[in-house]
Amino acid sequence: MGMAQLGNRLYTGESSFDFVGRRRLWFLIAAVLVLVSGLLLWKPGLTFGIEFEGGSEFRVSGSSDQDTAREAVEEVLPGSVPTVTTVGTDGVRIQTETVTPAQLDEIRAELVERLEVPADDVTSSSIGPSWGADVTDKALTGLVVFFIIVSIVMALYFRTWTMALASLVALVHDLVITAGVYALVGFEVTPASVIGFLTILGYSLYDTVVVFDKVRENTVAAFATRERTFAQAANLAVNQTIVRSVNTTVVALLPVAAILFIGDLLLGAGTLRDISLALFVGMLVGAYSSIFVATPLLVVLRSREAGVKALDADVREGRTPQPQPALGAGGAQ
């Protein structure tokens, strides 16, 4: 059976996966992933770049000798523990605590001498701790503002707080797991990473809105016809949109995977690697949450409403709305 044929059968309800009915399983999986990610964020924790913590950075072109680069820094800063990574195939990056301008020049000279590269191939930069703290505050402010705006927009668009809450829970789920993967692989959190986090939150939200639009359409019809329970109508909506969600996610992940491969294996540490990892993990987790977390959670939240309880009771007992007689010549009398 082809993807198009499967999509047609799911859309018409001829075939169906019980996403909502198995919500306890999906919630358990989500809880485990979030718990593991939380533990990873605690230990080993996130590795923040110098943009957030402050420090000095040296980049050397034409040599990838990490040991010699580390020895050059330790010669000027005895007892320091510099972070040394390879950049591309013939470059190296060294990060240390913030040093004085004189020490900056000494380390550059030592790198030139020990790595035997031209002076123009060694660049350096320093960021003070106060500037790093300011960047951190702005990044956190951006995330908080994003969640506030999302809450307001979702509540106004769907005219219900339950969809806004379910969307926010899914977004937090995506953010925590993506950050946990960052902690696991040891990638640095840079401003590019924060941009990636905000991007995947927008992608996840878009995917959730598409599913919720179909949920709203199906549940409105269910309240009118009394042929499906609220959970059945919501489950049908997920089945009707799942093929689209999978196709969209796969198409989006392919170029991001290529960027991640190039940024990590070919170019080494850099902006491409930082942002592509967040996008790759976030898109994957976002597609999962829109199907397996957001909609089942919405059903749980709405199941306590009196209208939903009445609908479910009517469907179970086979009650359908009585057709209203048309007003004709006799009805006008």
Secondary structure, DSSP 8 states (H G I E B T S, - for coil): --HHHHHHHHHHTSS---TTTTHHHHHHHHHHHHHHHHHHHHTT--EE-HHHH-EEEEEEES---HHHHHHHHHHHSTT---EEEE-SSSEEEEEES---HHHHHHHHHHHHHHHT--GGGEEEEEE-HHHHHHHHHHHHHHHHHHHHHHHHHHHHHHT-HHHHHHHHHHHHHHHHHHHHHHHHHT-EE-HHHHHHHHHHHHHHHHHHHHHHHHHHHHHHHHHHH--S-HHHHHHHHHHHHHHHHHHHHHHHHHHHHHHHHIIIIIS-SSHHHHHHHHHHHHHHHHHHHIIIIIHHHHHHHHTTSHHHHHHHHHHHTT----------TTTT-
